[in-house]
Amino acid sequence: MRQDERFRPHLAPDAEALTLGDEERVLLEDAMRLLPQASPRDVMRLALFELVEHRRFLAWVDEHDREGKRGSPPAALPLTHTRGFGA
């Protein structure tokens, strides 16, 4: 059984067609490796949180670049993308 198969029971009923992209798969594999005692549901929640935060950061960078601004991300935007699960 592939590792991402463990997560299907914890997703919405229509998730039978779930196909994880490379980014999602890496996040799940990191979480499973670093949190071996966690339940699949907890690992999935953490991985999805990391993915959402990463995408928020990328959206901020895109907007910042389009407007030609400089500076750091706002404090309300965690930089989890730079630390990953193990930092």
PyRosetta script that sets phi, psi and omega in degrees:
from pyrosetta import init, pose_from_sequence

init()
pose = pose_from_sequence("MRQDERFRPHLAPDAEALTLGDEERVLLEDAMRLLPQASPRDVMRLALFELVEHRRFLAWVDEHDREGKRGSPPAALPLTHTRGFGA")
pose.set_psi(1, 132.2)
pose.set_omega(1, 176.7)
pose.set_phi(2, -68.1)
pose.set_psi(2, 153.2)
pose.set_omega(2, -176.2)
pose.set_phi(3, -59.8)
pose.set_psi(3, -39.5)
pose.set_omega(3, -176.9)
pose.set_phi(4, -70.0)
pose.set_psi(4, -14.1)
pose.set_omega(4, 175.6)
pose.set_phi(5, -63.7)
pose.set_psi(5, -28.8)
pose.set_omega(5, 179.4)
pose.set_phi(6, -59.5)
pose.set_psi(6, -25.2)
pose.set_omega(6, -171.5)
pose.set_phi(7, -92.2)
pose.set_psi(7, -14.0)
pose.set_omega(7, -177.2)
pose.set_phi(8, -55.5)
pose.set_psi(8, -43.2)
pose.set_omega(8, -178.8)
pose.set_phi(9, -63.8)
pose.set_psi(9, -16.2)
pose.set_omega(9, -175.6)
pose.set_phi(10, -99.8)
pose.set_psi(10, 5.9)
pose.set_omega(10, -179.5)
pose.set_phi(11, -105.6)
pose.set_psi(11, 175.1)
pose.set_omega(11, 178.2)
pose.set_phi(12, -61.1)
pose.set_psi(12, 154.7)
pose.set_omega(12, -177.7)
pose.set_phi(13, -56.5)
pose.set_psi(13, -29.1)
pose.set_omega(13, -178.8)
pose.set_phi(14, -84.9)
pose.set_psi(14, 12.7)
pose.set_omega(14, -177.0)
pose.set_phi(15, -82.3)
pose.set_psi(15, 7.0)
pose.set_omega(15, 178.7)
pose.set_phi(16, -57.1)
pose.set_psi(16, -31.8)
pose.set_omega(16, -178.6)
pose.set_phi(17, -90.1)
pose.set_psi(17, 14.7)
pose.set_omega(17, -178.1)
pose.set_phi(18, -59.2)
pose.set_psi(18, 126.1)
pose.set_omega(18, 173.0)
pose.set_phi(19, -127.9)
pose.set_psi(19, 119.3)
pose.set_omega(19, -179.0)
pose.set_phi(20, -83.3)
pose.set_psi(20, 135.8)
pose.set_omega(20, 173.3)
pose.set_phi(21, -78.2)
pose.set_psi(21, 174.1)
pose.set_omega(21, -179.4)
pose.set_phi(22, -58.2)
pose.set_psi(22, -43.1)
pose.set_omega(22, -177.9)
pose.set_phi(23, -63.0)
pose.set_psi(23, -46.7)
pose.set_omega(23, 179.5)
pose.set_phi(24, -64.4)
pose.set_psi(24, -41.7)
pose.set_omega(24, -178.9)
pose.set_phi(25, -63.1)
pose.set_psi(25, -42.6)
pose.set_omega(25, 179.3)
pose.set_phi(26, -62.7)
pose.set_psi(26, -43.6)
pose.set_omega(26, 179.2)
pose.set_phi(27, -62.1)
pose.set_psi(27, -43.7)
pose.set_omega(27, 179.4)
pose.set_phi(28, -66.0)
pose.set_psi(28, -41.7)
pose.set_omega(28, 179.6)
pose.set_phi(29, -65.1)
pose.set_psi(29, -40.7)
pose.set_omega(29, 176.6)
pose.set_phi(30, -61.8)
pose.set_psi(30, -45.2)
pose.set_omega(30, -179.0)
pose.set_phi(31, -63.8)
pose.set_psi(31, -42.5)
pose.set_omega(31, -179.7)
pose.set_phi(32, -65.2)
pose.set_psi(32, -37.6)
pose.set_omega(32, -179.4)
pose.set_phi(33, -69.8)
pose.set_psi(33, -41.4)
pose.set_omega(33, -175.3)
pose.set_phi(34, -86.3)
pose.set_psi(34, -16.9)
pose.set_omega(34, -178.5)
pose.set_phi(35, -126.2)
pose.set_psi(35, 60.4)
pose.set_omega(35, -172.7)
pose.set_phi(36, -64.0)
pose.set_psi(36, -23.7)
pose.set_omega(36, -178.8)
pose.set_phi(37, -91.5)
pose.set_psi(37, -7.2)
pose.set_omega(37, -177.9)
pose.set_phi(38, -75.8)
pose.set_psi(38, 152.5)
pose.set_omega(38, 176.6)
pose.set_phi(39, -72.8)
pose.set_psi(39, 155.1)
pose.set_omega(39, 176.8)
pose.set_phi(40, -55.6)
pose.set_psi(40, -36.0)
pose.set_omega(40, 180.0)
pose.set_phi(41, -64.4)
pose.set_psi(41, -44.1)
pose.set_omega(41, 179.2)
pose.set_phi(42, -65.3)
pose.set_psi(42, -40.3)
pose.set_omega(42, 178.3)
pose.set_phi(43, -63.1)
pose.set_psi(43, -43.4)
pose.set_omega(43, 179.9)
pose.set_phi(44, -62.5)
pose.set_psi(44, -43.0)
pose.set_omega(44, -179.9)
pose.set_phi(45, -62.0)
pose.set_psi(45, -43.8)
pose.set_omega(45, 179.9)
pose.set_phi(46, -65.9)
pose.set_psi(46, -43.4)
pose.set_omega(46, 179.9)
pose.set_phi(47, -63.3)
pose.set_psi(47, -41.9)
pose.set_omega(47, 179.3)
pose.set_phi(48, -67.2)
pose.set_psi(48, -37.1)
pose.set_omega(48, 175.5)
pose.set_phi(49, -60.5)
pose.set_psi(49, -46.4)
pose.set_omega(49, 179.1)
pose.set_phi(50, -60.4)
pose.set_psi(50, -41.8)
pose.set_omega(50, -179.5)
pose.set_phi(51, -64.2)
pose.set_psi(51, -44.6)
pose.set_omega(51, 179.3)
pose.set_phi(52, -62.1)
pose.set_psi(52, -45.7)
pose.set_omega(52, -179.7)
pose.set_phi(53, -63.7)
pose.set_psi(53, -39.3)
pose.set_omega(53, 178.7)
pose.set_phi(54, -63.2)
pose.set_psi(54, -44.6)
pose.set_omega(54, 179.8)
pose.set_phi(55, -67.2)
pose.set_psi(55, -35.5)
pose.set_omega(55, 175.1)
pose.set_phi(56, -61.5)
pose.set_psi(56, -42.4)
pose.set_omega(56, 179.8)
pose.set_phi(57, -63.9)
pose.set_psi(57, -45.1)
pose.set_omega(57, 179.8)
pose.set_phi(58, -61.8)
pose.set_psi(58, -38.4)
pose.set_omega(58, 177.0)
pose.set_phi(59, -64.1)
pose.set_psi(59, -40.4)
pose.set_omega(59, 178.1)
pose.set_phi(60, -62.6)
pose.set_psi(60, -43.8)
pose.set_omega(60, 179.9)
pose.set_phi(61, -62.9)
pose.set_psi(61, -45.2)
pose.set_omega(61, 179.4)
pose.set_phi(62, -59.3)
pose.set_psi(62, -46.6)
pose.set_omega(62, 179.8)
pose.set_phi(63, -63.4)
pose.set_psi(63, -43.7)
pose.set_omega(63, 179.8)
pose.set_phi(64, -60.9)
pose.set_psi(64, -44.6)
pose.set_omega(64, 180.0)
pose.set_phi(65, -65.6)
pose.set_psi(65, -42.3)
pose.set_omega(65, 179.7)
pose.set_phi(66, -59.9)
pose.set_psi(66, -37.7)
pose.set_omega(66, -176.9)
pose.set_phi(67, -89.4)
pose.set_psi(67, -1.0)
pose.set_omega(67, 178.4)
pose.set_phi(68, 68.4)
pose.set_psi(68, 24.8)
pose.set_omega(68, -178.5)
pose.set_phi(69, -85.0)
pose.set_psi(69, 160.6)
pose.set_omega(69, 174.0)
pose.set_phi(70, -125.0)
pose.set_psi(70, 163.3)
pose.set_omega(70, 177.0)
pose.set_phi(71, 127.3)
pose.set_psi(71, -178.7)
pose.set_omega(71, -178.3)
pose.set_phi(72, -94.5)
pose.set_psi(72, 157.9)
pose.set_omega(72, 175.9)
pose.set_phi(73, -61.5)
pose.set_psi(73, 152.8)
pose.set_omega(73, 178.4)
pose.set_phi(74, -61.3)
pose.set_psi(74, 153.3)
pose.set_omega(74, -177.7)
pose.set_phi(75, -61.4)
pose.set_psi(75, -26.9)
pose.set_omega(75, -179.2)
pose.set_phi(76, -73.3)
pose.set_psi(76, -6.7)
pose.set_omega(76, -178.2)
pose.set_phi(77, -106.7)
pose.set_psi(77, 98.4)
pose.set_omega(77, -178.7)
pose.set_phi(78, -61.2)
pose.set_psi(78, 143.9)
pose.set_omega(78, 179.9)
pose.set_phi(79, -95.9)
pose.set_psi(79, 49.8)
pose.set_omega(79, -178.0)
pose.set_phi(80, -64.5)
pose.set_psi(80, -24.6)
pose.set_omega(80, -178.5)
pose.set_phi(81, -64.3)
pose.set_psi(81, -23.5)
pose.set_omega(81, -178.2)
pose.set_phi(82, -89.3)
pose.set_psi(82, -17.6)
pose.set_omega(82, -175.8)
pose.set_phi(83, -102.5)
pose.set_psi(83, -32.6)
pose.set_omega(83, -176.3)
pose.set_phi(84, 70.8)
pose.set_psi(84, -169.2)
pose.set_omega(84, -175.5)
pose.set_phi(85, -75.4)
pose.set_psi(85, -31.4)
pose.set_omega(85, -171.3)
pose.set_phi(86, -91.5)
pose.set_psi(86, -2.5)
pose.set_omega(86, -175.5)
pose.set_phi(87, -82.6)
pose.dump_pdb("model.pdb")
